[in-house]
Each structure stands twice: as structure tokens, then as C-alpha cells.
Amino acid sequence: MSRKQEMTGRVVIYGGKGALGSVVTSAFRSKNFWVCSIDGSANEAASENIVVDFAKDLVGQHEDISEQLKTKLNGEKLDAVLCVAGGWAGGNAKSADFIKNCDLMLKQSTWTSVIAASLSANFLKEGGLCALTGAQPCLTATPGMIGYGLAKASVHHLVSSLAASKGGLPARATVHAILPITLDTPMNRKWMPKADTTTWTPLEYVADVFLRWTDDVSKRPVNGSLVQLVTEKGITTEVVA
């Protein structure tokens, strides 16, 4: 980085190699942020990478990630921790893969979010940002995708708990969750080729939301907000649940 391109700040993107994470990583790098991607494989666009060992349990993953991030930061603090890790699996309680899918959803969404919460508590600056990823459909019952609903509802609860006065985040730090309905990802286009994509939220819009919240505290919603991303006819609006 040249002298003219001074570092804007430091962020962690958990899930930085996925479809959304890659777009968010590129957006922050374009604004001269130092970006550490945390995922199962490295993102070459990131400044630094932490590759997760999925063979380890929650405690083991957390220990590895925390130790590596501490070394990479070398005493510096983060402006934001953004968790965009996740996945999807369907099925009700009678489904053959019900338990398997619940296990997968909890690992992909809940484990990643609680680790992100711990990283926020220990490495964020005062006034920093913790942003997690919930899901708008999981504000109510999800009988056709119980495991997914269970995991995302836990993320919603985590946000409200972290926002409370004894939640553990640094002074003046805020926590929020984005609640998309359907994101416009390559996989969603592949598996739903006939869907109305004008109701899908562009990944670039999500990246812009994170940049806005990181750059300007005054542009963040109320601490603890669950922000629904509602897209209709190609236009996305942010609606606090």
C-alpha cells in the first residue's frame, strides 16, 4: 500500500470466501481497509486469512481463530467484525436428515456467530461494529426448514443479548444483524432459475450497508436492531424488525 493509500481501518469478515463474503471483502479492500478473512479456505483478495479447521469442535475453532487473530493484529484493534457465514438446509422434524441438518445449520450460523461475538468483545475498538447475519423468514415459525430457523433465531437472540448493558462488547460498540429474505447469489440462481430475481437482494447492496455502518456511527440503526432487507422490483429497503 502506498503512502497515498493510508489504511482506512481494520475489519474481520467471517465467511470471507463465500459468495457474499467475497463481495464484502472486495468492497472493503477497495476502500483501503485491512481485511482478515475467516473461512474454510483463503480469500486471495484479503489482506490476511485465517483458515478454519472444521474437524475441530466449537471450542477448538474459537481457540485457533482467536490466537491467530491476536497475532495478526499485533496489538491493534478492529473497526468491525462482520459475520456473513451461513448456509441453508430444509426439512421438518420427520425428515430423514432432520438431526443432520440441524447440526449443520448450527455449525454454519450459530457457531460462527458466537465466535464472531467473542472476537468483537476482545478485539473491537470502543465504538466499533459487530454485524451478524440472521434471516427475515426466521422471525416466525419455519416448519419446512426447522434447522435453519433454529440457527438463525439463535443469531437474532445473540444480537439482542450483546446489545444489552452487560453483553460484553466494548464501550459504545454496537451490534446489529442483517435479515435478508433471498440473496442474489450464483447458487440461488442455479437452484431457482425461474424465481423472480427482482425480489432478491444484491450482494453489493449488503456490502454497502456494512461499509456505511463501519464508516459512520450516525448511519447505524439503534443498537441491537434486526434489519430486514426487503427487495421489491429491484429496489431494496431496510426495515427494522
Secondary structure, 3 states (H helix, E strand, C coil): CCCCCCCCEEEEEECCCCHHHHHHHHHHHHCCEEEEEEECCCCCCCCEEEECCCCCCHHHHHHHHHHHHHHHHCCCCEEEEEECCCCCCCECCCCCCHHHHHHHHHHHHHHHHHHHHHHHHHHEEEEEEEEEECCHHHHCCCCCEHHHHHHHHHHHHHHHHHHCCCCCCCCCCEEEEEEECCECCHHHHHHCCCCCHHHCECHHHHHHHHHHHHHCHHHCCCCCCEEEEEEECCEEEEEEC
